[in-house]
Amino acid sequence: MAVPRPQTRQFEAFMTNLSYARRMVEAGRMLTPFNSPTIDIDDFYRAAWVQAVAAIDHWLHEEVLRRVAELAAKDSPDMPYQLRVYELPLHTVEAVQKGDVTLSDAVVEHLRDKLAAQSLQHPGKISEVLKLVTDRKVWYLSAGWINKTFFQGRTSLNEKTLRSRYLEITQRRNKIAHDADLIDGDLKQRRPIDEASVNDAIDWIERIALAIAHVLDEEG
């Protein structure tokens, strides 16, 4: 059974970016039989891994900004605590008071600048940022939703194991992006990678994004 996806521009962009990763895997699979001496098929898989992590990182940034804009525009006392106490520079506060910019736009632009240099590739950092849009225990609830939706309750997936799985995926991405995926202490030999492991990582990234979106949509 297909799992319903959020009908937002941000999530559609995420799925498009994830499809790029899947196509890289498919390209690697199709080229494997040719056994070319000039092409390292594993590099297609490594590129797909990096692309998949970039897809969820980008989505998390855009999703938080979208939800912050909506919450700030409501100016409700029920908004998450971290957003209620969010601090703006004095010159921005003055611009809001003068009517030069709306409060919602001011908060979003300031947050966009703050997040621009931050990657959301660590579960703790994701939790911290998501506190701006929810007071719920996102990783705990996401684990339960994934377990029920994708595995019909047959797994022991919990908050700790879900965080660990995500961290394993992003750490491998960092090895690829920053260390050329070389085995520690070796300047030539790279870590093994194959189609199955990359597809599994991509599937987990999609599940995690779907779960987080579902938990956020259930807010309130």
Protein Blocks (a to p, Z undefined) as FASTA:
>chain_A
ZZdddddfklmmmmmmmmmmmmmmmmmmmmmmnopakbcfklmmmmmmmmmmmmmmmmmm
mmmmmmmmmmmmnopakbcfklmmpccdfklmmmmmnopacfklmmmmmmmmmmmmpccf
bfklmmmmmmmmocbdfklmmmmmmmmmmnnopaccdfklmmmmmmmmmmmmmmmmmnoo
paehiakbccdddfklmmmmmmmmmmmmmmmmmmmmmgZZ
